[in-house]
C-alpha cells in the first residue's frame, strides 16, 4: 500500500508540554509495511518524575508502574534505533514529535526520521464532515476497533495505524493507484481540505 515503511508512534506523558517539564511515561511505535503492522516497540518509561493523579485516572498508568519501568536513558535510544530513517506518523503528530525531540535532546541524540505525517490532519482533509476527529470518534465512525484501552500507547498507536491504512486504501480507490508515497501524505497534511480534491486530481492525472 505504501511505497516505504511508516512508523506510527504514540506517547503517554505527564502533561502537555516538555517545555514545562512534562516527560513521557509510555511509548508505542508500530512499523507499517506491506499493508499491515509488521513490527512493534512498546515500553513504559521511567523518567524519574511524579505521575499526576489525573494522568493515572486518564491512562491507568500508576507511579509504581513507571518506577519499575526501564529508564528513559535505555528506552529512548532503542526507540530512535527502531524508527531509524523511516517516515514517522502520529495522531496529532506535533504533540508526539515535540516529546520525541525533547527526550532525545536530553541525551544529546537526534531523531533521523525522513518525514512526519499527521493522521489527524489527513482524516480532516480526506474525510470531511465527520462528527469529530479525536481518535475514539474516528475509530467509531470508520469502524476501527480498539484492541486495548484508550489512552494507552499501544492501543492508541494501533488504532492510529489502522486509520493510516484506511487513508491509504481510500487514496488507492479514489486515485486509482496501487501504492502511495509517504511524501504524498506529507503534502496532503500541508494543504487545506478544500484544495485536496483538485490537488489529488492533478497529482494522479492519467494514473
PEZIPE-V695530 format. One record per residue. N is the residue number from 0. PHI is phi in radians with two decimals (* if undefined). PSI is psi in degrees with one decimal (NA if undefined). Layout:
BEGIN
N/PHI/PSI
N/PHI/PSI
END
This chain:
BEGIN
0/*/-52.3
1/-1.74/143.1
2/-1.19/-30.3
3/-2.32/159.3
4/-1.08/150.7
5/-2.26/133.7
6/-1.77/117.6
7/-1.57/128.4
8/-2.15/149.6
9/-2.56/132.1
10/-1.92/141.2
11/-1.74/142.3
12/-2.42/172.5
13/-1.48/-6.9
14/-3.12/-161.8
15/-1.69/-15.8
16/-2.48/120.5
17/-1.13/-25.3
18/-1.14/-23.1
19/-1.67/8.2
20/1.66/4.8
21/-1.26/147.5
22/-2.28/168.5
23/-1.47/147.3
24/-2.06/-20.4
25/-2.78/147.7
26/-2.42/144.9
27/-2.35/132.9
28/-2.27/122.3
29/-2.09/123.1
30/-1.53/127.0
31/-1.81/125.7
32/-2.70/149.5
33/0.97/33.8
34/1.32/18.7
35/-2.75/168.9
36/-1.41/121.9
37/-1.96/-15.0
38/-2.76/147.2
39/-2.33/144.1
40/-2.26/117.3
41/-2.39/131.6
42/-2.80/140.7
43/-1.22/159.8
44/-2.38/131.2
45/-1.75/106.1
46/-1.76/9.6
47/1.22/30.8
48/-2.16/163.6
49/-1.45/142.4
50/-1.62/117.2
51/-1.05/147.4
52/-1.08/-34.2
53/-1.20/-27.7
54/-1.23/-41.1
55/-1.08/-41.6
56/-1.12/-37.6
57/-1.30/-44.0
58/-1.84/-24.5
59/1.46/1.7
60/-1.47/119.1
61/-1.73/167.4
62/-1.06/-40.7
63/-1.10/-40.7
64/-1.05/-44.4
65/-1.25/-39.4
66/-1.07/-30.7
67/-1.61/-0.4
68/-1.44/162.8
69/-1.09/148.4
70/-1.23/156.7
71/-1.01/-32.8
72/-1.10/-21.1
73/-1.67/-40.7
74/-1.27/-45.6
75/-1.11/-46.0
76/-1.04/-38.2
77/-1.14/-39.2
78/-1.10/-46.1
79/-1.10/-37.5
80/-1.16/-39.1
81/-1.10/-45.8
82/-1.18/-44.4
83/1.03/-133.0
84/-1.85/12.9
85/-1.18/162.7
86/-1.15/145.8
87/-1.93/139.6
88/-2.35/153.5
89/-2.80/160.2
90/-1.54/113.7
91/1.17/64.0
92/-1.08/-29.5
93/-1.07/-33.0
94/-1.14/-53.9
95/-1.20/-36.6
96/-1.17/-36.8
97/-1.17/-34.2
98/-1.25/-37.3
99/-1.06/-45.8
100/-1.16/-42.8
101/-1.09/-46.5
102/-1.17/-35.6
103/-1.16/-45.8
104/-1.17/-26.0
105/-0.95/-30.3
106/-1.91/9.4
107/1.24/25.8
108/-1.88/159.4
109/-2.32/123.4
110/-1.05/148.2
111/-2.11/13.7
112/-1.06/146.4
113/-1.23/-36.5
114/-2.85/169.7
115/-2.17/131.0
116/-2.15/128.4
117/-1.77/114.8
118/-1.22/-26.5
119/-1.12/-48.5
120/-1.12/-39.0
121/-1.06/-45.2
122/-1.09/-42.0
123/-1.11/-35.1
124/-1.46/-34.7
125/-1.70/-21.1
126/-2.20/62.0
127/-1.16/153.1
128/1.56/2.8
129/-1.28/158.1
130/-1.08/-29.4
131/-2.99/167.0
132/-2.15/10.8
133/-1.15/155.7
134/-1.01/-44.6
135/-1.12/-39.4
136/-1.21/-39.4
137/-1.15/-43.3
138/-1.01/-43.9
139/-1.13/-44.8
140/-1.18/-34.0
141/-1.76/1.7
142/1.30/31.9
143/-1.74/126.3
144/-1.59/137.8
145/-1.29/133.4
146/-1.75/12.2
147/-2.89/-151.4
148/-1.65/131.7
149/-1.04/150.1
150/1.21/21.9
151/-2.01/143.6
152/-1.04/-47.2
153/-1.17/-42.0
154/-1.11/-44.5
155/-1.15/-41.5
156/-1.13/-37.4
157/-1.16/-44.3
158/-1.11/-41.0
159/-1.10/-38.7
160/-1.12/-42.6
161/-1.20/-31.2
162/-1.09/-43.8
163/-1.12/-39.1
164/-1.13/-36.4
165/-1.10/-42.6
166/-1.04/-46.0
167/-1.05/-44.0
168/-1.12/-38.8
169/-1.08/-44.1
170/-1.19/-39.0
171/-1.00/-45.0
172/-1.25/-46.4
173/-1.35/-26.8
174/-1.81/-9.2
175/1.18/38.0
176/-2.19/155.6
177/-1.52/-33.8
178/-2.32/141.6
179/-1.96/128.5
180/-1.41/136.2
181/-0.97/-29.6
182/-1.06/-34.4
183/-1.13/-43.5
184/-1.06/-40.5
185/-1.11/-39.9
186/-1.12/-42.6
187/-1.08/-37.5
188/-0.94/-32.2
189/-1.58/-7.7
190/-1.97/162.2
191/-1.30/156.3
192/-1.02/-37.6
193/-1.14/-26.9
194/-1.58/-9.6
195/-1.06/-48.3
196/-0.99/-44.8
197/-1.15/-39.5
198/-1.06/-47.0
199/-1.16/-36.6
200/-1.09/-41.6
201/-1.21/-42.2
202/-1.11/-36.2
203/-2.00/24.2
204/-1.04/124.1
205/1.47/3.2
206/-1.19/NA
END
